[in-house]
Amino acid sequence: MGKHDNFSKIQCARFKGVERVHFIDKKDFDGTFLSQVEGAYNFVLEHINLGVEIKGLYRKEQYELPEAIIRELILNAVIHCNYMMSSSVQVAVYDD
C-alpha cells in the first residue's frame, strides 16, 4: 500500500439530467489505487448505455464510450491528482 493510499479516494456519481443536482447513484472507492481505478471504471460501465451491432451472424456489444478511453480518463485523473491536499478524484456520469 502506498504512502497516500489512506488519504485518497475516487468519488463516483450518476446524475439525472446534465447538472450536478439530482443523484441517481453515488459510490466512493478507497483502498489501493488499482482497486479505486477498477471500481470507478466498473461504476461508469454500469451507468452508460450498452448497444448491440449485428453483422451477419455475429453480435458485437459496444458501450456508448470506448472502454479504453474510460480507463485512460480515470487513470489520468488519478495520476495527475495532487495528493498533498485533501481532495479526491471525482467521476460524474450525466444523461448526455
Summary of the structure (lengths in Angstrom):
residues: 96
radius of gyration: 15.4
end to end distance: 36.5
largest distance: 53.9
contacts: 236
relative contact order: 0.26
helix: 31%
strand: 33%
